């Protein structure tokens, strides 16, 4: 078993920093865990590609005895919307094929979760929330529910539930939990960024009602998305495009008289070091070499946007699965130890322990 994640004990007394393991409301026990078994990375058994393979296997078996009810479209070309329609449509054989893939995926996902739970940093986990693009579908939600049933049947009393917010918004909303609340006094919103291997999202996150604990009603006021995979930009081109997206959001907030804090929260794949550099895990980011010693994304954005309003820009960055998980904090006051798994191109992961005062009194 490989434990390659940062150790929170190293940063108990650390000041506010990128990739911090101690945040205002939670301690991060583990993230970006590159758990392996004899077959390689455990997370490779539960991602978007895995589900596609399961569905494709069922289609191949059916074709041996007749027509494929899904038709001739390659499985990799089937959109979530199309698979959703097959699941809920009148063609029972096509729906059964999707259900077969759901069951097979759930079996593998339950096995993956079981292996994570054997890691000491994941011990006594009470709830796992599932985010990422897979959660945005009916078949994804069915797979998540079936996974929990399988785990309970195997004697593991653990909840496995879909993330509350839309996954695209969760990756932005979680940024409000990277910093202490006092930094937001006098403001109504912050800028947030979620960088992935396919898309870059930027948004304005409103804090919501001041009296609502832990930003429970925080929401995305405005957002923009850029599918960089279609453009194959350079690293510098990506930063320029992101800065332009953020500046456009700043202009919109000013026009709407929304009091924007001079803060940008960033969610980014990989191990995030205290100085804002990426140690590893950024290999799928646009332009390549985001782990270079000569590149620092927070510094690059501050250079591009030195001020927001009348104040100097402050940037805070963390791992993307961590940030997506942080969006769940308002809904975790009935447990102490919990985790997030994000199903997309890969399997993002993070584990949290609520700090004293987070649980409902």
N, C-alpha and C positions, 0 to 999 in steps of 0.2 A: 504494500500500500504506500503510495507516494503522497506526502503532505507538503505541497509546494506553496501553500498560501502563507500570507504574512501571519505572524504571531501577535495577537493583541497585547500580550504582556510587555512587548517591546515599546508600546506607545501609550501606556496608561497615563503617564504624566506629560505627554506631548502637547504642545500648543496647537492651535487651529492650523491644520495643514491639509494639503491634498492627500487623498487616500487614507485619511485617519481611521484608526480602528476603534476609537472611542468618540462617539458623536453625542449631541445633547440628550437624546432619548434612548439610544441603544448602544450596546457594544457589539462590534462586528467580530464574531468568533472565527469566521472563515469566509473566504470568497475566492472565486476563480480556482477552485479546487480541481486540479488535474488528476483526479483519481484514475488509477489504472488497474486492470486485471490482466490475465494471461493473453487476452485478445486485443489489448490496447486501451485507449481511453474509454472509460465506462460511459461517459456522456454521449459517445457516438451511437449508443443503442437507443437513444431517445431524442431525436431531433426531427426537423421537417423532412429530411431525406429518408429517415427510417420509416415514417408513415407512408411515404410514396412507395417505398420498396415493398411494404406489406401489401398495399393495394395492388401493386403490379404483380406480385406473386399470386394473389387470388385470381387476377384476370388471366394469367398464363394457364393456371389449372383449368379454368372454365373453358378456355379456347380448345383444349384437347377433346372436348365433347360437344362442341357447337359454337354458336356465335357468342361473342362478348357483348353482354347487354349494355356496356358503357360505350361501345362503338370502337372506332379505329384511332381516336385521339390518344396520343402517348400520355402515360400517367403523369409524367413531368410537366405536361402542358395543361393539365387539368387545374383550373383555378379553385380557390377555396369556395367561391360562389357556385361553381359547377358541381363540386363534390357535395356541397350542401343541398343543391337541387336534387341530386341523385338520392341522397339519404331521405329526403322528405317527399319525393315524387311518387307517382303511381306504379312505377316499374319495381316490383318487389324484389326481383332478382338483382337488379342494380343496387338497390338499397341494402340487400343482404351482403353484397360484395363489400360495400363500404363498412358495414357493421363487422364483417370478418376482419378487415384491416384495423378497425377500432379495437376489437378484442385482442388481436395479436400485439398491437402497439401497447395497449394497457398492460399486458403480461410483461413485456420488456421494461416498460416504465416502472412498474412495481418492483421489478428485480433491481433496476438502477437505484431507485430510492432506498431499497433495502441495503444496498452496498454503501450508500452515503451514510445511512444511519449507524453503520458499524464504525464509522470514523468517530473518534472520541470527541471531536469538536461539534459533532452533530448529535451527541447523546442527549437523551431526554427531550427531543424535539416533540412539540405538541401539535404543530400545524405547519403545513407546507403550502404556500400559495404558488400557483403556476401562472406565469406571464408569457410574454412573447407572442408572435403572430399566430401560433397554433391555437392559443386560447380564444382567438377571435371567431371561432366557428362552432357550430352546433356539434359537429363530429369531434372537435377538439374537447369541448366541454363534456361530451359523453365519455371520451377516453379518460379524462381526468377523474370523473365520477367512478368509472369502472376500476380505475387504478386504486382508489381509496377502498372500494369494496374488496378487491383482491388482497390488499394489505391487511384489512381487518379480518378477513377470512383466514389469513396466515398468522393471526394472533398479534398484529401490530396495531395498537389503538392510536391511530394518528389521523388527523384530518388532512385531506388533500383537496384544495378548493381553487377555483379560478380567481385571479387577481381582480379586485373590485373595479378599478378604473380601466378604461380602454387601454390596452398595452402601449399604444403610441403615446397616450397622454400620461400614463404612469411613469414613463421614462423621463418626463419633464417635471411632473408634480413632485417626484421624490427629491428634487434638488432643494426644496424648502427645508428639508431636514438635515442638510449638510452643515448648517451654521446655526448658532444660537439665536433664539427669537429676538433678542435685543438688537441685533443687527438690522432688523426690519422695522423698527419703531419709526413711525412717521411716514411709512411707505405703504403702498397697496399691492405691489407686485414685484416680481423679479424676472429676469431673463433666464431661460433654461435651454440647454442644447443636449441632444441625444444623437451620438454618432455611431453608426453601425456599418456593417460591411456592404450594405446595399443602399441605405438611405442616410441622409442627415436631416434631422428635424430641429427646428428652433421655435421657441414659443415664449409667450408672456404668461406667467403663472400668477393668478390673483390669490391672495392669502385667504380671502373669505372673511366671514364675520370675526371680529376681534375676540369675542368671548367664546368662540368655539375651540375646544382644546385640541392641541396637536394638529392644527390646520385641517380639520376633518372635512371642511367644505372647500378646500383649495381646488381651483379649477383652471383649465387652460382658457385664457381670454382670447388669444389669437395665436395662430401658429402657421408655419410654412414648412414644406417638405421638399427636398431635392433628392431625386433618385440618381445619385452620382455614378452608380454602376452603369448607367446608360452613356455617360459622358467620358468615363475613364480619365478623370483629371489628375494633374500632378498634386503632390502634397501641398505645395504653395498655392496652387490654384484652388484647392479645397478650402484652405484657410481664407483666401480672398472671398470666395463665394459665401462662406459661412459668415464672415464679417459683414458682407452686404446684406445678408438675410437679417442679421441682428440689427443693423442700422435701420433697416426698413421697419422693423418691429418697434424700435425706439421712437421713430418718427410717428408711427401710428399711435403709440401710447401718449406721446406729447400732445398730439392733435386731439385725443380723447380726454385730455386732462387727467390721465391715470398716473398716479404718483409712483414712478418706477424707481426702485432702489438701484444704486450703482453697482449691482452685483450680477454676475453671470455664473450659473451652476452648470457644470458639464458632466455628462455621463458618457463614458468611453470604454471600449473593451480593454482588458489587460490588467496587469498589476500596476497600480498607480503609486508612484513614490511621492514622498513628502514635498519634493521640489517641483512636482508637476510633470516629471518625466514618466515615460511608460517603460517598465522593465521588460515585459514580454506579454504577448497576447494581442498585439496590434497588427498582426501580419495580414489581416484582411481589410485593413483600412485603406482608403483611396490614396494612390500615389506611392505607397510603400515607404518603408524605413521610418516609421513613426517612433521607433525605439532608438533612433540615433541620439548620441550624446549631444549633438549640436542642435537638436530640435526640442522645443518646449511649447506645447499648445497654449497653456494659459498665458505665457509670456507673449506669444505671437498675437493672441487676441487682445491683450492689453495694449500692445503696440498699435494694432489696427483700430481699436476703440479706446483711446486713453481716458475718455471721460463719458459719463452718462449723467445728463443734467449738469449740475454744477460741481460734481464730485468725481474724484479719480475712480476708475473702474477697479473692482475687486473680483477675482475669479476663483472659484473653488471646483475642483474636479475629483471624480471618483469613478470606480468601475460601474459599467452600465447595469449589470444585474443587481448590484448593491443599490443603485439609485432607484431602479424599478421597484425593488423590495421596500425601500424606505417609504414609498407612497402608501404602503399598507399600515404604517404605524398607527393611525387613528383607529384602525379596526382590529388591533392586536392587544387591547387592554385587558383581555380575559385570559391571556396566556403569558408565559414568561420566555420560553425558548421557541423560536420559529425560524422558518427558512423560506427562501424563494428559489424557484427553478424556472428559467426562462427558455421556452422551446422555440427555436428559430433555426438559423443555419447551424448553430451548435446548441449546447445546453449550458446556459449561464447559470451560476449558482452563488448563493450567499447565505450565511447563517447568522442569526441575530439573537441577542439576549436583551430583553428590556431592562433599562436602568431603573433604579429606585425612583418611584414617582410617576412612572409611565403607566403602570396598571391602574385601573379604575379603583377608587376608594369606596 
